[in-house]
Amino acid sequence: MFAKYIDVGPHAINYLHTGPSTLPDVVPPLDAGRLLVMLHGAGGTAALWRPQLEHFARRHSAIALDFPGHGRSSGVSGLPTVMDYADLLVAFSRRVSLRPFVAVGRSLGAAVALTLALEHRECLHGLVVVATGAWFEIDEVVLHSTNEVVSGRRGQQFTAEAFSPTTTAEIMRRAWAEQVKTDPRVLHGDLLACRRFDVRRRLRDIRVPTLVVAGADDRVVPVAAAEDLAAGIRGAELAVVPDAGQMVALEQAEKVNRLIEQFLERLP
């Protein structure tokens, strides 16, 4: 897996990509099979998609980016709204000259993908939205906790809430290792952006093939929210993955990869 930087407006965006490496100023070729663009969740990083990048490199092209302020991209703050993240993604896709792609997003990244389907349908060939609903119910207790971290009144929290009770400690440590690469202020801002996101009244306007993936043990976004999302989008498919929580793509990578692969095969 290779990494590159590209300037998108005032941001230096780090991204991982499949295929051969290229010189620093040369966009890598992404012309094999389908093109997938993978979008991380709140406070996350592109590296959380490594199991998917490695899998789809065999037959397809895939790319995963760190949003501003996340991972190895520039800045110590994220963007204030989901729409701002969607606009950034459109600008990124133009800078990298991406053909229409399948957006694969988790949580915040899924909200960005849904927004893209509503505002920039021409960019998309399909949607895979993971661990999300059409809106987010962000508890005030969670926001208070992240604000306490931002204020320096408590250290970063490493909890198992985002995982299934069956998930191994090794997988949880992999997720936590990525968590510390993003400033806590960014996570807090992302949660505020998620709280303002709500497309429940616009789901019927989404007209791209869509796969909704949920973890059966998700305690952050319950399966019922994923069911409502899938029911609201014309022709959307729903897959509920056992023994997985909010981090389903990491917890059950092989199962999620297989679901996405089958979805790609059904695309026109």
C-alpha positions as CSV (number, residue, x, y, z in Angstrom):
1,M,0.0,0.0,0.0
2,F,1.4,3.4,-1.0
3,A,0.8,6.9,0.5
4,K,0.9,10.3,-1.2
5,Y,0.1,13.9,-0.4
6,I,-1.8,16.3,-2.5
7,D,-2.8,20.0,-1.9
8,V,-6.6,20.6,-1.9
9,G,-7.1,24.3,-1.2
10,P,-5.4,25.1,2.0
11,H,-5.1,21.4,3.1
12,A,-2.3,18.9,2.5
13,I,-4.3,15.7,2.2
14,N,-2.7,12.3,2.9
15,Y,-4.1,9.4,1.0
16,L,-3.4,5.7,0.6
17,H,-3.9,4.0,-2.7
18,T,-3.6,0.7,-4.5
19,G,-1.7,0.0,-7.7
20,P,1.9,1.1,-8.4
21,S,3.6,4.0,-6.7
22,T,4.5,7.1,-8.6
23,L,6.7,10.2,-8.3
24,P,5.5,12.7,-5.7
25,D,3.7,15.0,-8.1
26,V,2.3,12.3,-10.3
27,V,-1.2,11.0,-9.6
28,P,-1.2,7.2,-9.4
29,P,-3.1,5.1,-12.0
30,L,-6.4,4.0,-10.6
31,D,-7.8,2.3,-13.7
32,A,-8.2,-1.3,-12.7
33,G,-11.7,-2.7,-12.2
34,R,-14.1,-0.6,-10.1
35,L,-12.8,2.5,-8.2
36,L,-13.6,2.6,-4.5
37,V,-13.0,5.8,-2.3
38,M,-13.0,5.0,1.4
39,L,-14.0,7.5,4.0
40,H,-13.2,7.1,7.7
41,G,-15.4,7.9,10.7
42,A,-15.3,10.6,13.3
43,G,-11.7,11.1,14.6
44,G,-10.5,8.3,12.4
45,T,-7.9,7.8,9.7
46,A,-7.5,6.3,6.3
47,A,-5.4,3.4,7.7
48,L,-8.5,1.9,9.3
49,W,-9.4,0.8,5.8
50,R,-6.2,-1.2,5.3
51,P,-8.0,-4.6,5.3
52,Q,-10.3,-3.3,2.5
53,L,-7.5,-1.6,0.5
54,E,-5.4,-4.8,0.6
55,H,-8.3,-7.0,-0.5
56,F,-9.6,-4.8,-3.3
57,A,-6.1,-4.2,-4.7
58,R,-6.3,-7.6,-6.3
59,R,-9.0,-6.8,-8.8
60,H,-10.0,-3.2,-8.4
61,S,-8.6,0.3,-7.6
62,A,-9.1,1.8,-4.2
63,I,-8.1,5.0,-2.3
64,A,-8.6,6.1,1.3
65,L,-7.9,9.6,2.5
66,D,-7.3,11.3,5.8
67,F,-9.8,14.2,6.1
68,P,-8.2,17.6,7.2
69,G,-6.9,17.4,10.7
70,H,-7.1,13.6,10.7
71,G,-4.2,11.2,10.7
72,R,-1.4,12.5,8.5
73,S,-3.3,15.3,6.8
74,S,-2.5,18.9,7.7
75,G,-4.2,20.9,10.4
76,V,-5.3,20.4,14.0
77,S,-9.0,20.9,13.4
78,G,-11.5,19.1,11.1
79,L,-14.2,20.8,9.1
80,P,-17.4,22.1,10.8
81,T,-20.1,20.3,8.8
82,V,-20.7,17.1,6.9
83,M,-21.3,19.3,3.8
84,D,-17.9,20.9,4.2
85,Y,-16.4,17.4,4.2
86,A,-18.4,16.5,1.1
87,D,-17.2,19.6,-0.7
88,L,-13.6,18.7,0.3
89,L,-14.1,15.3,-1.2
90,V,-15.4,16.7,-4.5
91,A,-12.3,19.0,-4.7
92,F,-10.0,16.1,-3.9
93,S,-11.6,14.0,-6.6
94,R,-11.0,16.7,-9.1
95,R,-7.4,17.2,-8.1
96,V,-6.8,13.5,-8.5
97,S,-8.9,13.3,-11.6
98,L,-11.0,10.4,-10.3
99,R,-13.6,8.7,-12.5
100,P,-17.0,8.0,-11.0
101,F,-16.5,5.8,-7.9
102,V,-18.1,3.7,-5.3
103,A,-18.0,5.7,-2.0
104,V,-17.4,3.5,1.0
105,G,-17.9,5.4,4.2
106,R,-18.2,4.5,7.9
107,S,-20.1,6.7,10.4
108,L,-19.1,10.3,9.6
109,G,-17.6,9.1,6.3
110,A,-21.0,7.4,5.5
111,A,-22.7,10.7,6.1
112,V,-20.3,12.4,3.7
113,A,-21.1,9.7,1.1
114,L,-24.8,10.2,1.5
115,T,-24.4,13.9,1.1
116,L,-22.3,13.3,-2.0
117,A,-25.2,11.2,-3.4
118,L,-27.6,14.1,-2.8
119,E,-25.4,17.0,-4.0
120,H,-22.9,15.5,-6.4
121,R,-24.5,12.4,-7.9
122,E,-22.3,12.7,-11.0
123,C,-19.3,11.7,-8.9
124,L,-20.7,8.3,-7.9
125,H,-21.2,4.9,-9.3
126,G,-22.5,3.5,-6.0
127,L,-22.7,3.8,-2.2
128,V,-21.6,1.5,0.6
129,V,-22.5,3.1,3.9
130,V,-21.3,1.4,7.1
131,A,-22.4,1.8,10.7
132,T,-24.7,4.7,10.1
133,G,-28.2,6.0,9.9
134,A,-29.9,9.0,8.2
135,W,-29.1,11.0,11.3
136,F,-27.0,10.6,14.4
137,E,-28.2,10.7,18.0
138,I,-25.1,12.1,19.8
139,D,-25.5,11.9,23.6
140,E,-24.7,15.0,25.6
141,V,-22.7,12.7,27.9
142,V,-20.4,11.7,25.0
143,L,-19.9,15.4,24.0
144,H,-19.2,16.3,27.6
145,S,-16.6,13.5,27.8
146,T,-14.8,14.5,24.6
147,N,-14.9,18.2,25.7
148,E,-13.2,17.2,29.0
149,V,-10.4,15.6,27.0
150,V,-10.1,18.7,24.8
151,S,-9.9,20.9,27.9
152,G,-7.2,18.7,29.4
153,R,-9.3,17.7,32.4
154,R,-9.0,14.0,31.5
155,G,-6.9,11.8,29.2
156,Q,-7.9,10.2,26.0
157,Q,-10.5,7.5,26.5
158,F,-10.0,4.0,25.1
159,T,-13.2,2.2,25.6
160,A,-14.8,-0.9,24.1
161,E,-18.1,0.8,23.3
162,A,-17.5,0.8,19.5
163,F,-16.8,-3.0,19.4
164,S,-18.8,-6.2,19.8
165,P,-18.3,-8.1,23.0
166,T,-16.8,-10.8,20.9
167,T,-14.1,-8.6,19.4
168,T,-10.5,-9.5,20.3
169,A,-8.2,-7.1,22.2
170,E,-5.8,-7.1,19.3
171,I,-8.3,-5.6,16.9
172,M,-9.3,-3.0,19.5
173,R,-5.7,-2.0,20.0
174,R,-5.3,-1.5,16.2
175,A,-8.2,0.9,16.3
176,W,-6.9,2.7,19.3
177,A,-3.5,3.1,17.7
178,E,-5.1,5.0,14.9
179,Q,-7.3,7.1,17.3
180,V,-4.2,8.7,18.9
181,K,-3.0,10.0,15.5
182,T,-5.8,12.6,15.5
183,D,-6.1,15.5,17.9
184,P,-9.0,15.0,20.4
185,R,-10.3,18.5,19.3
186,V,-11.0,17.0,15.8
187,L,-13.0,14.1,17.2
188,H,-15.1,16.5,19.3
189,G,-15.7,18.7,16.2
190,D,-16.6,15.7,14.1
191,L,-19.2,14.6,16.7
192,L,-20.7,18.1,16.6
193,A,-20.8,17.9,12.8
194,C,-22.5,14.5,13.0
195,R,-25.1,15.9,15.4
196,R,-26.1,18.5,12.8
197,F,-26.4,15.9,10.0
198,D,-30.0,14.7,9.2
199,V,-31.1,13.5,5.7
200,R,-34.2,11.6,6.8
201,R,-36.5,13.7,4.6
202,R,-34.2,13.4,1.6
203,L,-33.5,9.7,1.3
204,R,-35.9,9.2,-1.6
205,D,-33.7,11.6,-3.6
206,I,-30.8,9.2,-3.5
207,R,-30.7,7.5,-6.8
208,V,-27.5,5.5,-6.8
209,P,-27.2,1.8,-6.0
210,T,-26.7,1.5,-2.2
211,L,-25.5,-1.1,0.2
212,V,-26.1,-0.5,3.9
213,V,-23.9,-2.5,6.3
214,A,-24.5,-2.7,10.0
215,G,-22.8,-4.5,12.9
216,A,-25.3,-6.6,14.8
217,D,-23.8,-5.5,18.1
218,D,-23.4,-1.8,17.3
219,R,-24.2,0.2,20.4
220,V,-23.4,3.6,18.8
221,V,-25.7,3.4,15.8
222,P,-28.2,0.6,16.4
223,V,-29.3,-1.8,13.7
224,A,-32.8,-0.2,13.7
225,A,-31.2,3.1,12.3
226,A,-29.5,1.1,9.5
227,E,-32.8,-0.6,8.8
228,D,-34.6,2.7,8.5
229,L,-31.9,4.1,6.3
230,A,-32.1,1.1,3.9
231,A,-35.9,1.3,3.8
232,G,-35.7,5.0,2.9
233,I,-33.4,4.6,-0.1
234,R,-35.0,3.2,-3.3
235,G,-33.6,-0.3,-4.0
236,A,-31.0,-0.2,-1.1
237,E,-29.7,-3.5,0.2
238,L,-29.1,-4.1,3.9
239,A,-26.6,-6.5,5.4
240,V,-26.3,-7.0,9.2
241,V,-23.0,-8.6,10.2
242,P,-22.9,-10.8,13.3
243,D,-20.2,-10.4,16.0
244,A,-19.5,-6.8,15.0
245,G,-20.1,-3.3,16.4
246,Q,-19.4,0.2,15.1
247,M,-16.0,-0.9,13.8
248,V,-17.5,-3.6,11.7
249,A,-15.2,-3.2,8.7
250,L,-12.2,-3.8,11.0
251,E,-13.9,-6.4,13.3
252,Q,-15.2,-8.6,10.5
253,A,-13.1,-7.5,7.6
254,E,-13.4,-10.6,5.5
255,K,-17.2,-10.7,5.7
256,V,-17.5,-7.0,4.9
257,N,-15.0,-7.4,2.0
258,R,-17.1,-10.2,0.6
259,L,-20.3,-8.1,0.9
260,I,-18.8,-5.2,-0.9
261,E,-17.3,-7.5,-3.6
262,Q,-20.8,-9.0,-4.2
263,F,-22.3,-5.6,-4.4
264,L,-19.7,-4.5,-7.0
265,E,-20.5,-7.5,-9.1
266,R,-24.2,-6.5,-9.2
267,L,-23.5,-2.9,-10.3
268,P,-24.4,-2.1,-13.9
